[in-house]
Amino acid sequence: MYDGLAQAVARTPVHESDTCRFSLDAGTLRADMDAYDVRHLAAAMARVGGQLPPDPDRRTRLLRMMLDGLRPR
């Protein structure tokens, strides 16, 4: 990954997408999350991923932790 990916994700316009609304309605996304939260988390993961040593297992583990945090409890 590279820093340009994080910047591109962070600058992408966000609209309350049908996918985000569907996920909330289906109960697969935390009720206190919105499209902006998801976008900022994705940008943060892209930035961190670009700074980590090339360790696919660590990147996978971090991504799983982030996705677990998006799920309702």
N, C-alpha and C positions, 0 to 999 in steps of 0.2 A: 504494500500500500504506500501511498505517498501523501504528503500534506495537501496537495491539490485536491484530492478526493474529499478530505474533510471540509475544505473551503467550499467546494462545489455543493456538497450536501447542505452545509450551513446556509448558503445563499439561495438555495432553491425555494421559490415561493411555496407557501403552505396554504392549503385550503382544507377545511374539514372534509376529508375525502369520504366517499362512500365506503371504502374499505375500513377506515377507522371507525365510522359509525356502525358498520356491520359487525365489526369485532366487539365494540362496546355492547351492542344489542344482543349479540350471541353469548356474551359473558366470557369472552376469551381475552379481553384487555381490561386492565384495571379501570374502574369507573372514574378515578381521578386523573386519568391520562387523556391527552388530546394529541392531535396531529403534530403540534409544535414540540411536545415532549418527545414523541417518537423520533422526530427529525433531529432534535438536539442530541439525543442518545446515540443515534446512528452517526452523527458527525463526530461525537466524542470517541466512539469506538474506532472510526476510521483514523482519527488522529493518533490515538494510543496504539492502534495496530501498526501504524507506520513507524513507530518509535521502538517497538519491541524487537528483540533479536528474532531471527527467522526460526520460530518454533511453532509449527502448526498446531501442536497439542495445546499450548498455552492460549493461542488465539481462539481455538475452538472452545476451550474451557471458559474464557472470558465472555465470549459470545453467548454461550449457554447461560451463564450467570445473568447477563443483561436480559436475555429473553425470559428467564424465570422471574425477573423483577417486574416485567410487564404484565404477567398473568395475575388475575384476581386471586385473592387469598380467602 
